[in-house]
Amino acid sequence: MTAVLPDLTVTEAEVRAALGTVVDPELDEPITDVGFVRSVSVQGGAVEVHLRLPTSFCAPNFAWLMVSDAHDAVSAVPGVGSVVVELDDHHDSDLINRGMAAGLGYRGTFGHEAEDSLDELRATFQRKAHTAAMERAITALVRTDPAVDVAALTLGDLPAGEHTTDALLRRRATLGLPVDDGAPVLVRDDGTRPDPAQAEMVLRRARSVRISVDGNAHFCRGLLTTRYPGSEADQTPRPEDRLLLPLTVSKGTHP
């Protein structure tokens, strides 16, 4: 009896879905949402992806992270045999593309110009992403209940299934922070809950991080559409959860 092999034909939709798991480290958005995927070509099990950035001088370490993560994500799609991911129109495109094709890794590609490790850079942006998600979740809740005690909030107090709540839980899990209902929502970078007297300061700092992340995302989207007219069609609108509140967390405050 001849075994029936599964159909592992790779589709462009599958490749794009995999690319959707790749997050720009600075903007905290999938590269598919911000329009950084220029093209996807699938021929049997061979996949070729071209990426683009808002400017030709985006930081090489960020560019490398994006290209490397995209290569890993596409390579993991069942049925994919060969993967080529190239970065277009960047001042280090040739260097990055040669290094990726040769499997040299970050240090092997950039030599003495490479940082000691990209792990801490990635961790720094993961912490920023968590801080921004934390502030958004708190902001969304305070808009519905201005009298909420922010300092005492736990994850169980957040509305289940909401975009802001789910985004916060994902980012906490990435950092290894607790995600149980009793865990505090407002925390410092080290995951500890601030004293009630420090809660306002911690939330102010979180809001400044969130504004920076969101501002960069809007700026980069605009730069991309200026550099590549028509690329706005490849961008996904951002969720409408970015409204600001007064910089206070005391009870009785109204937005």
Summary of the structure (lengths in Angstrom):
residues: 255
radius of gyration: 20.8
end to end distance: 70.5
largest distance: 74.3
contacts: 738
relative contact order: 0.13
helix: 49%
strand: 10%
